[in-house]
């Protein structure tokens, strides 16, 4: 039987080939659902990110989401996980550059803010709040967000130690606190991003960050 390029004749394939093809399709569908949640959450309050709207965005029935995620709440959890992985990947790519320098570290807060938007991790807290009525989903989403904060903070501290090998431990802890404060600020994502004082808040955080770095060198 002649097939179009890129298609698989299931009747002529071995069970392992069929299984792999099904797994690939499942992964692709999972990603489409996750991206649909993140895209809708960017544009709407979470109470408007309904199963119906998600399905319209994906172009498939809600039964597929239930099969893949179990519930809407765990679809939300996986959306948080996906955005967090994307965010951390951006941070690793930036901070682990061979030519990463002191000036780059000075502008870290702006970089984190831009990366939170690019990766959609800026939505994490808001999506997590939508899961509060589901205890298991809430616990898992909190763990993902906590682990993301810790992993990012460790990456920043490691970079600061490399650039400032003689930095006092207390000064490094102050730097760590500011990174954690930045992530706490993402909790107010919707007001923060849509407020006219967003730029001022970022400037304040950046100023505090640079002061903390000055303490490291004193």
N, C-alpha and C positions, 0 to 999 in steps of 0.2 A: 504494500500500500504506500502510495506516495504521500508524503507529509510536507506541510509548509516548514520552512527553515525555522528552527527554534522550538518546534512542537515535539511532544513525546507520544508515541503510540502505546498507550497503556496496555493494550491487549498483547503486545509483542515484547513488553519489557519484563525484566526480572523483578521479583518482589522488592529487592533492595533499591532498584532504580525508581520504582513507583513510590516507595516510602520516602526517598529523598526528594522527589518531585513534590509530594504532598507537604513535606516539612518546609520546603522552600516557599511554597504558596502560603502556608500558615504564617511563616515569619513575615512575609510581605504584607499579608493582611493585618497582622498584629501592628506592624509599623504604620500602616495607613490609619488604623483606629487611633493609635497614640498621637500621630501628627494631627489628626482631626480634632482631638480634644484640645491640644495645645493651640491650634489655630483658632478654634472657637473661644477658648479662654482669653486669648489676646484681645478679642473684640467684644466680649460679653461678660457680665457678671456670671458667677458660676451657677446660679440658680437657672440661668437660661441655657446652660450647656446640657441639654436634655438628650435622652437616648435617641429620640426622633431626629434631632438636628445632627447628632453624630453620624447616624446611619445615612442621612442625606449627604453629608460631607464625604463619607466613605463610598457610598453607592452600593451598599449591601444590607442585608437584613440584620436585625439586632441579635438574632439567634447565633450569628457568627461571633459576635462579641462575647456572648454568654459562654459559648464553647471555648473560646480562647482565654478569657479572663475570669469567668465565673460570675462576675457582677460588674455593675458600673463603677462601684467604689474601687475595685481592684484594677479596673482599667485606668482609673485616675492614679492609683498608686504606681502603675507601670509607666504612666506618663511622667510622673515625678522622677522616677528612676531614670528614664530615658533622657530627660532634660538635664538631670544631675550628671550623668555620664558625659553628655556633650559639653557641659560647663567645665568639668574637671579636665577633659581632654584639651580644651582651649587653654586652660591655665598651665597644664603640663607643657604644651607646645611652646607657650610664651616663656615661662619661667625657667625652663630647662634648656633654653637656647644657649649655645656656646658663647655668644656675644652679648648675652643679657648683662646689663650694667647698672650702675648706681642711678643714672637718670631714668632708666626704665622703672626701677623700683620706686622712685619718687612719684611716678604716675600710676602706681598700682591700683588705687581706688577707682580711677576713671576706667582702667582696663577691666577691672572686675565688674563694674557697672555695665559696660558695653558687652562683656561676655555673658552676663546674666540675661541681657536682652536677646542677644544673638542665639543663645542656647535655649531660651524660654525657661531657664531655671528661676527667673524672676517671678514666675507664676507658682512656684512650688508651694509656698505657704497658703496661698489662696485656694489651690486645688486641694491641699490637705484639709483645710477647714471644711470643704464640701464633703469630706469623708467622716466627719466627727461622729455621726450616728452609727457608724460601723466600727466597733472597737478594734477588731483585728486589722482592718485597713488603716485605722488611725495609728496604731502602734507601728505598723510597717512603714508608713509614710514618715513618721517622726524619726524612725531609725535611719531612713535614707537621708533625710535632711541633716540630721546630726552627724552622720558619717561624712557627708559632703563638706560640712563646715570644718570638721576635724581634719579631713584630708587636705583641704585647701589651706587651712592654717599651718599644717605641718609643712606643706610645700613652700609657703611663704617664709616660714621661719628658717627652713633649710637654705633657701636662697639668701636670706638676710645674713645667716651665719657665714655663707660662702663669701659674700661681698664685704662683710664686716667681721672678720675672724676674731677680733678682740672685743667684740661687743659684750657689755655686762649682761648677765642673765636677766636682771630686773628690766632692763631696757627692751630685751627681746620679749619679755612677758607683756610689756605695754603694747608692743607691736601686735602680739597675738590677740590681746584684748580688742584692739581696734578692728582687726579682721573679723572677729566674732561679732562686734558691734555692727559692722557693715551687714553681715548676714541677718542679724536681728532686724535691721532696718528694712530688709526686703519683705518682712512680714506685712508692712503697710504698702505693698506694691501698688495697689490701684490708686490710692490717694497720692502716693509719692510720685508716680510717673505722670499723673495727669494734673498735678498741682503746678502752679506758676512759680513756686519757690523750689522746684526740683534742682535747678542749677545752683541755687544758694546752698542747699543741703549738701550737694556734692562738693562744692567749694569748701564748706566747713569741714566735711570729712577728710578731704584732701589736705587741708591745712593742718588738721590734727595729725594726720598720717605723717606729713613731712616734719612736723615738730618731733614726733616720736623717733623718726629716723635721725634727726639732729642729736637727740639724746644718746643714741647709740654711738655716735662719733665723739661725744664730749668725754 
